[in-house]
Amino acid sequence: MARQRHNIGFMAIDAIARRQGFGPWRQRFKGWTAEGSVGTERVIALKPGTYMNASGESVQAAAAFYKLPPDAVTAFHDELDLAPGKTRVKRGGGAAGHNGLRSMDRILGTPEYWRVRLGIGHPGDKARVHGHVLGDFHKTDQAWLAALLDAVADAAPLLAMGKPEDFMTRVALLTQAEGTR
């Protein structure tokens, strides 16, 4: 399960936590949290332990405890509509069929949180989407996946400083450089 395309968001959070030297993971808020600093910002990383379609319960519990408004929340998630390794950041928007985002929208009462969309590519046929999303990354995916996770961890301070465009640019430059090696 840990290497499924649907878990790329958790992989990104793990990479950031390792790179930024976060404390140990603790079970809280129906999931696991680790605390640390990203750049100059104090950050609580959360990996919901609920089913994906109920992940909003975990996010809401943590946001309520820390008294965070929705725009202080950033969700890292898989995105079928982006090519593998591509990254986009946006605030708000629709769930686009992603049950985790749909749960967050419903429970937080708004879609106005930040989303880091991590491209996993589309299998080309709608009938193959379920298997693709829940399938493990292939060996052929390992180079771009490692480059993407490393770039996201490297650029995370830009995101924490409220510079999503700079974050996306940095990730693109770092992953492009990796692709030319």
Contacts in CASP RR format, 6 or more apart in sequence:
PFRMAT RR
TARGET T0000
AUTHOR 0000-0000-0000
METHOD contacts of the structure
MODEL  1
MARQRHNIGFMAIDAIARRQGFGPWRQRFKGWTAEGSVGTERVIALKPGT
YMNASGESVQAAAAFYKLPPDAVTAFHDELDLAPGKTRVKRGGGAAGHNG
LRSMDRILGTPEYWRVRLGIGHPGDKARVHGHVLGDFHKTDQAWLAALLD
AVADAAPLLAMGKPEDFMTRVALLTQAEGTR
1 7 0 8 1.000
2 10 0 8 1.000
3 136 0 8 1.000
3 137 0 8 1.000
4 133 0 8 1.000
4 134 0 8 1.000
4 135 0 8 1.000
4 136 0 8 1.000
4 137 0 8 1.000
5 78 0 8 1.000
5 120 0 8 1.000
5 132 0 8 1.000
5 133 0 8 1.000
5 134 0 8 1.000
5 135 0 8 1.000
5 136 0 8 1.000
5 137 0 8 1.000
6 52 0 8 1.000
6 78 0 8 1.000
6 133 0 8 1.000
6 134 0 8 1.000
6 135 0 8 1.000
7 78 0 8 1.000
8 76 0 8 1.000
8 77 0 8 1.000
8 78 0 8 1.000
8 118 0 8 1.000
8 119 0 8 1.000
8 120 0 8 1.000
8 145 0 8 1.000
9 76 0 8 1.000
9 77 0 8 1.000
9 78 0 8 1.000
9 116 0 8 1.000
9 118 0 8 1.000
10 47 0 8 1.000
10 76 0 8 1.000
11 145 0 8 1.000
11 149 0 8 1.000
12 76 0 8 1.000
12 116 0 8 1.000
12 118 0 8 1.000
12 148 0 8 1.000
12 149 0 8 1.000
12 152 0 8 1.000
12 153 0 8 1.000
13 45 0 8 1.000
13 46 0 8 1.000
13 47 0 8 1.000
13 76 0 8 1.000
15 149 0 8 1.000
15 150 0 8 1.000
15 152 0 8 1.000
15 153 0 8 1.000
16 22 0 8 1.000
16 38 0 8 1.000
16 45 0 8 1.000
16 152 0 8 1.000
16 153 0 8 1.000
16 156 0 8 1.000
17 23 0 8 1.000
17 25 0 8 1.000
17 34 0 8 1.000
17 36 0 8 1.000
17 45 0 8 1.000
18 153 0 8 1.000
19 153 0 8 1.000
19 154 0 8 1.000
19 156 0 8 1.000
20 36 0 8 1.000
20 37 0 8 1.000
20 38 0 8 1.000
20 39 0 8 1.000
20 43 0 8 1.000
20 153 0 8 1.000
20 156 0 8 1.000
21 36 0 8 1.000
22 34 0 8 1.000
22 35 0 8 1.000
22 36 0 8 1.000
22 43 0 8 1.000
22 45 0 8 1.000
23 34 0 8 1.000
23 35 0 8 1.000
23 36 0 8 1.000
24 34 0 8 1.000
25 32 0 8 1.000
25 33 0 8 1.000
25 34 0 8 1.000
25 47 0 8 1.000
26 32 0 8 1.000
26 33 0 8 1.000
26 34 0 8 1.000
28 62 0 8 1.000
29 46 0 8 1.000
29 58 0 8 1.000
29 61 0 8 1.000
29 62 0 8 1.000
29 65 0 8 1.000
30 48 0 8 1.000
30 49 0 8 1.000
30 50 0 8 1.000
30 57 0 8 1.000
30 58 0 8 1.000
30 61 0 8 1.000
31 46 0 8 1.000
31 47 0 8 1.000
31 48 0 8 1.000
31 49 0 8 1.000
31 50 0 8 1.000
31 58 0 8 1.000
32 46 0 8 1.000
32 47 0 8 1.000
32 49 0 8 1.000
33 44 0 8 1.000
33 45 0 8 1.000
33 46 0 8 1.000
33 47 0 8 1.000
33 62 0 8 1.000
34 44 0 8 1.000
34 45 0 8 1.000
35 42 0 8 1.000
35 43 0 8 1.000
35 44 0 8 1.000
35 45 0 8 1.000
36 42 0 8 1.000
36 43 0 8 1.000
36 44 0 8 1.000
36 45 0 8 1.000
37 43 0 8 1.000
38 156 0 8 1.000
38 157 0 8 1.000
38 159 0 8 1.000
38 160 0 8 1.000
39 156 0 8 1.000
39 157 0 8 1.000
39 160 0 8 1.000
39 161 0 8 1.000
40 157 0 8 1.000
40 160 0 8 1.000
40 161 0 8 1.000
41 157 0 8 1.000
41 160 0 8 1.000
41 161 0 8 1.000
43 160 0 8 1.000
44 62 0 8 1.000
44 66 0 8 1.000
46 58 0 8 1.000
46 59 0 8 1.000
46 62 0 8 1.000
48 54 0 8 1.000
48 55 0 8 1.000
48 56 0 8 1.000
48 57 0 8 1.000
48 58 0 8 1.000
48 59 0 8 1.000
49 55 0 8 1.000
49 58 0 8 1.000
50 56 0 8 1.000
50 57 0 8 1.000
50 58 0 8 1.000
52 99 0 8 1.000
52 100 0 8 1.000
52 103 0 8 1.000
53 99 0 8 1.000
53 100 0 8 1.000
53 102 0 8 1.000
53 103 0 8 1.000
54 103 0 8 1.000
55 100 0 8 1.000
55 103 0 8 1.000
55 104 0 8 1.000
56 100 0 8 1.000
56 103 0 8 1.000
56 104 0 8 1.000
56 106 0 8 1.000
56 107 0 8 1.000
56 108 0 8 1.000
57 103 0 8 1.000
57 107 0 8 1.000
59 73 0 8 1.000
59 75 0 8 1.000
59 104 0 8 1.000
59 107 0 8 1.000
59 108 0 8 1.000
60 104 0 8 1.000
60 107 0 8 1.000
60 108 0 8 1.000
62 68 0 8 1.000
63 69 0 8 1.000
63 70 0 8 1.000
63 72 0 8 1.000
63 73 0 8 1.000
63 108 0 8 1.000
70 108 0 8 1.000
70 109 0 8 1.000
70 110 0 8 1.000
70 112 0 8 1.000
70 113 0 8 1.000
71 91 0 8 1.000
71 112 0 8 1.000
71 113 0 8 1.000
71 114 0 8 1.000
72 113 0 8 1.000
73 104 0 8 1.000
73 108 0 8 1.000
73 113 0 8 1.000
73 114 0 8 1.000
74 113 0 8 1.000
74 114 0 8 1.000
74 115 0 8 1.000
74 116 0 8 1.000
74 159 0 8 1.000
75 101 0 8 1.000
75 104 0 8 1.000
75 113 0 8 1.000
75 114 0 8 1.000
75 115 0 8 1.000
75 116 0 8 1.000
76 116 0 8 1.000
76 118 0 8 1.000
76 152 0 8 1.000
77 98 0 8 1.000
77 100 0 8 1.000
77 101 0 8 1.000
77 115 0 8 1.000
77 116 0 8 1.000
77 117 0 8 1.000
77 118 0 8 1.000
78 98 0 8 1.000
78 118 0 8 1.000
78 119 0 8 1.000
78 120 0 8 1.000
78 133 0 8 1.000
79 88 0 8 1.000
79 96 0 8 1.000
79 117 0 8 1.000
79 118 0 8 1.000
79 119 0 8 1.000
79 120 0 8 1.000
79 121 0 8 1.000
80 96 0 8 1.000
80 119 0 8 1.000
80 120 0 8 1.000
80 121 0 8 1.000
80 122 0 8 1.000
80 129 0 8 1.000
80 132 0 8 1.000
80 133 0 8 1.000
81 96 0 8 1.000
81 119 0 8 1.000
81 121 0 8 1.000
81 122 0 8 1.000
82 88 0 8 1.000
82 117 0 8 1.000
82 118 0 8 1.000
82 119 0 8 1.000
82 120 0 8 1.000
82 121 0 8 1.000
83 119 0 8 1.000
83 121 0 8 1.000
84 119 0 8 1.000
84 120 0 8 1.000
84 121 0 8 1.000
84 141 0 8 1.000
84 144 0 8 1.000
84 145 0 8 1.000
85 118 0 8 1.000
85 119 0 8 1.000
85 120 0 8 1.000
85 144 0 8 1.000
85 145 0 8 1.000
85 147 0 8 1.000
85 148 0 8 1.000
85 175 0 8 1.000
86 119 0 8 1.000
86 172 0 8 1.000
87 116 0 8 1.000
87 117 0 8 1.000
87 118 0 8 1.000
87 119 0 8 1.000
87 148 0 8 1.000
87 151 0 8 1.000
87 152 0 8 1.000
87 168 0 8 1.000
87 171 0 8 1.000
87 172 0 8 1.000
87 175 0 8 1.000
88 116 0 8 1.000
88 117 0 8 1.000
88 168 0 8 1.000
89 114 0 8 1.000
89 115 0 8 1.000
89 116 0 8 1.000
89 117 0 8 1.000
89 159 0 8 1.000
89 164 0 8 1.000
89 165 0 8 1.000
89 167 0 8 1.000
89 168 0 8 1.000
90 114 0 8 1.000
90 115 0 8 1.000
90 117 0 8 1.000
90 164 0 8 1.000
91 112 0 8 1.000
91 113 0 8 1.000
91 114 0 8 1.000
91 115 0 8 1.000
91 164 0 8 1.000
92 111 0 8 1.000
92 112 0 8 1.000
92 113 0 8 1.000
92 114 0 8 1.000
92 115 0 8 1.000
93 111 0 8 1.000
93 115 0 8 1.000
94 101 0 8 1.000
94 105 0 8 1.000
94 111 0 8 1.000
95 101 0 8 1.000
95 102 0 8 1.000
95 105 0 8 1.000
95 111 0 8 1.000
101 111 0 8 1.000
101 115 0 8 1.000
104 111 0 8 1.000
104 113 0 8 1.000
105 111 0 8 1.000
114 164 0 8 1.000
116 152 0 8 1.000
116 159 0 8 1.000
118 148 0 8 1.000
118 152 0 8 1.000
120 132 0 8 1.000
120 133 0 8 1.000
121 132 0 8 1.000
122 129 0 8 1.000
122 132 0 8 1.000
123 129 0 8 1.000
123 131 0 8 1.000
123 132 0 8 1.000
137 145 0 8 1.000
143 178 0 8 1.000
143 179 0 8 1.000
144 175 0 8 1.000
144 178 0 8 1.000
144 179 0 8 1.000
147 174 0 8 1.000
147 175 0 8 1.000
147 178 0 8 1.000
147 179 0 8 1.000
148 171 0 8 1.000
148 175 0 8 1.000
150 174 0 8 1.000
150 178 0 8 1.000
151 170 0 8 1.000
151 171 0 8 1.000
151 174 0 8 1.000
151 175 0 8 1.000
151 178 0 8 1.000
152 171 0 8 1.000
154 170 0 8 1.000
154 174 0 8 1.000
155 166 0 8 1.000
155 167 0 8 1.000
155 170 0 8 1.000
155 171 0 8 1.000
155 174 0 8 1.000
156 167 0 8 1.000
158 164 0 8 1.000
158 166 0 8 1.000
158 167 0 8 1.000
158 170 0 8 1.000
159 167 0 8 1.000
END
